[in-house]
Amino acid sequence: MKRFTTILAVRNIPFLFEIFIMEVLFGSTSLPVEIVAVVAILVSFFVYILTSSFRRILKKYGVIDTDVHKQNKPKVPESGGIVLAIGFTIFLAFMFLLTHEVKLLYILVTSLLFGFFGFLDDLIKFGKYEKLIFSILISALVLLFSNVYGIKLLLGIPFLIAFTNIFNIFAGLNGLEIGNSTIISFFFMICLFTLGNDMLAFTNFGIFLILLAFLLHNKYPAKIFPGNAGTLLVGSFFASLTLQYDLYFILIPLVSLHIIDCILKGWSAGYFSSSEKKPTKVLKNGILQPRDDFLSFIRLLLRIKPMKEPETVKLIWLLQIIVGVLTAITIGVLL
């Protein structure tokens, strides 16, 4: 009995640590800190467990893709973003019930619609113009539904499409897109805490843990890919959150690396080019060798310093952390 009690105490250390952090950061909030922290941790744990089961289901039904940056080109389950959608739905619905903040439902609906579209794209592979048309329809629908009209609607549609898709195109390496999104959600939370917006800070805390849980399966060597279902879901969450609450001054600097990547690809290959489908070559020693057909942020780094896949991803994570720290400091000083 004593041994069992000791095991329970040890296993609860991460949970108690999270509670302590939340009390320190958000001790003055009117929201129930312990309840939100517990729900966020439970949902993230559920996502971690569900991902293990779901990847086997995807593989069984042939929803797989080739990991092109490995010598043996293994087949990896794709569209893991469905699990993220489940986690997002549970946590955002909980936050809505707790706060009665209707905009959280608008953000959830936007994320789910783009995530579902991404899942269909994983299966069917839409053409570039079909993707554009569907993106416009989804964006217009959710913005009108959330009572966005006039100039904000006209500007909001291209904003939502653009900032949803920059998460989708800045991808391709194990753990890259989900890892960067995890870091972005963390610093989004820090910035919102600095601004005193506890409700949205808590929301990003939950999203951070959910993404982190999925990242444990998606990091090198990836056991599951998020697919377009995941990247569009995550991208539309941040884009919709930004648009609904006018948080452009947080999102835009946080996604600086994504913007640079988009500019490089657009300048070198055209924004509607399909040349990004050609993967970076992998040498026998595992070093990634960038092609000369177009330029991207990843290929720019590899031209400066040849690296293996995990080294490249870790460097980009480090750069994203630096961007996050600079953004948080700037917002803290200026605002």
N, C-alpha and C positions, 0 to 999 in steps of 0.2 A: 504493500500500500504506500509506504514511504517512497519507494522507487517510482511508482506511478505518479505521485504528487510532484516529485522532482522533475520528471519528464514534462508534465504539464506546465510547470513554472518556466522551464527553459524554452519550451515552444511558444510561450506567451511573451517572451522578451521582445520580439519585433513588434507585436501588437501594442505592448505597453510603451515602447519607444515612440510609435506613431502617435499614440494618445498624448504623450508628453510634448511632442513637437507641436501638435495641434493646439494644446493648451497654451504653450508659449507664444505661438504666432497669432492665434485667434482667441485668446482668452477673454477679450472684451466684447466678442460678438454676441448678438442675441440668438444666434442659431445654436442648436444643441450640438456642441463640439463632439462629445463622445459618440452620439448616435450617428452623425455623419461619418466620422472616422471609421466606426465599426462597419457601417454599410459599405463604404468605399473599399475597405479591406476585404470584406466578404465577397463583394462582387468581383474584385480582381482575382481572388482565389478561385472563384467559380469559373472565371474566364480561363485561368491557367489550366484547371482540370478539364474543362470542356474542350479546350484546344487539343489536348492529348487525344481525346476520343474522336473529335471531329476530323482530325487529319487522317485517321484510319478510314473514316467513312468516305472522305473525298477520294482517297487512293482507291478504295474498293469500287467506286463508281467512275473512275477514270478522269476525275477532275484534277489533272496534274499538269505540270509544266517542266521543262528541262532547265536544270541549273547550269547555264551555259558557261559559267566562270569556274567550272571544275573540270579537271582532266578527264574524268570518267563520265561526265555529263549525266548525273543522276536525275531521276524523275522525282519531283517534289510536289506534294499536294498544294493546290492553288485555291484562291478564293477564301482564305482563312479570315478575310474581313467579315464574313458572316458571323463569326464568333464575336468579333469586336462590336458588330451591330447589336447583338444580343446584350452585351455588357453595357453599351451606351444607352440602350433602351431602358434597361433596369435602373441604372443610376440616374439618368436624366428624369425619368418618370418619378423616381423617389424624390429628387430635388424639387420637382414641380409640386408634388403633394405636400412637401414640407414648407415651401415658400409661396405657393400659388402664383408663381411668376410665369405668365403665359408665354413670354418670349422663349423660355426654355423648350416649350413644346414646338414652337416654330423652328428652333434650331434642330431639335430631334427629327422632325418631319423632313427638313431639308437634308440632313445627314443620311437618313434612311432611304430617301428617294435617290440620291446620288449613289449611295452604296448599292442599292438594288440595280440601278442602271449599270454600275461597274461590274456587278455579278453577271448580268446578261452579256456584257461585253467580254468577260472572261470566257463565256461559253460560246457566244455567237461570233465575236470579233467584228464589231461594227466598223464601217468605213469612216474616214475622218469627217466627212460632211454630215453623216448620220449622227456622229457623236456631237458635233456642233449644234445641230438642230435640236436633238434631245436635251442638251445642256441648256439651251435657250428656253425651251418649253418648261423644263423643271424649275429654272431660276425665276421665270416670269410667274409661274403658278404659285410657288411658295412665297414670293414677295407680295403678290397681290393678296394672297390668303392672310398674310401677316400685316395687311393694311399699309403697305408701302406704295406710295403713289408719286406722280410728278417726276421731278428731276432726280430724286433719290432712286426711283424705280429704273429710270433710263440709265443711270450710272451704276446702279446696284447689280443689274443683270450681267454686264461685262465684268464687274468686279468679282461677283460670285463665281462666274465661270473661270476667270483667269486664276484666282487664288485657290480654287478647288483643284485645278489641273496642274498647278506648279508643284503640288505635293505628289501628283501622279507621275510626272515626267522626271522628277529628281529621284530616281530609283534604279534598281537593277542589281545591287549587291546585297548579300545577306545582311539583314539588320539595318540597312541604310535608312530607308524611308520611315520605318517604325521607330528606329532609334532616334533619328532626328526629331520626329514628331513627339516622342516621349520627352526629350529635352525641351522642346518648344512649349509643351504643356506645363512643364515644371516652372519655366521662367515666366510664362503667362500668369501662373498662379502667384509668383513672387511680385510681379508688377501690379497685379490687382490687389494684393495685400497692401502694397505700398500706397495705393490710391484709396485704400479703405473700403473697397468693394468686397466684403466678406462672402456674399452669396456666390458671386462669380469665381472668387478665389477657391471656395470649396468645390465648386463644379469642376474646375480644372484640376483640383487635387484628385478627385475621383477618376477623371479621364487619364491623368498621369499614371495612376496605379493600374488601370485597365490596360493601357498601352505597354506598361512595363511588364505586366504578366504575359502578354502576347509576345513581347520581345524575347523573353526567355526561350521561346520555341523558334523564333525567327532569326536569332543571332547565329553567327557562323559556327558550325555548318548548319544551315537552315533546315529545320524539319518540316516547315510549312511556310508558304508565301501568303502575304495578305491579298495579292492580286489587285485588280482594279477595284474590286469590291471593298477592299480595305483602304487603299490610298485615296479614292474618291470620297469615301465615308469620312475619313479623318480630315482631308482637305476642306470638305464642305462644312464640317463642324467648326473649324477655326474661321473660315470665311464668313459663315452665317453668324457666328458669335460676334465677330468684328463688325459686321454690317448692322446687326440688330442693336448693338450697344455703342456704336461709333468708337470702336477701339483701334482705329487705323494706326494710330501713333504707337501702338504696341505690336500689332501683327507685322506691319511692313518692315520695321528693322529686324524683328525676330526671324523673318524668312529671307534675309539678305542673300544667303547662299543659294536659296531656291531661285531668287530673282536673277542672280548672276548666271546661274545655270541656264535659265530660260533665255536670257539675252544671248549667251554664247551659242546656244543651239539655234535660235532664230536667226542670228547673224550669219552663221556658217552653213546652215542647212535649210533654213526657211521654217516658219512656224507650223506649216502644214505638211512638212516633209515626213516621209516614213523611214528615213535613213537611220533613225535612232534604233530601229529594229535589228541592225547589224551589231552583234555583241563585240565587246573588246576581246582581243585574242588573249589566250592563256598559254604561256610558255611552259615547257616541261618542268621548270623549277617553281612553277606557281606564280611567277611574276606576270602581272597584267600588262599587256602591250597595246596601247591605244591605236585605233585605226586612224587613217588620215581623211576619211570621208566627211567628218564633221567634228566640231569641237563642243565639249561640255565641261562643266566644272571638274568632274571626275577625271576626264582625259587631260585637262590642263594640269592637274596635280600629278598625274602619272608621267606627263612629259617632263615635268620638273624633277620628279624623283620616282623612278620605277619601284613599285611596291606589290606585295601580294594582296589578295582581297581583304583579309581581316585587318591588315595594317592600314589599307586605304580607308576602310570604314571607320576605324578608330581615330584616324587623323581628322576625318570630316566631323565625327562626333565632338572631338576636341575643339575644332573651329566653331561648331555650333554652340558649344558651351561658352566659348569666349564671346560670341555674338550675344548670347543670352545675358551674360554678366554685364557687358557694356550697355545693353538695352536697359537692364534693371537699374544700373547705376545712374544712367542718364535720366530716366524717368523719376528716380528718387531725388535727384538734384534739381531738375527743372520743374517738377510738378509737386 
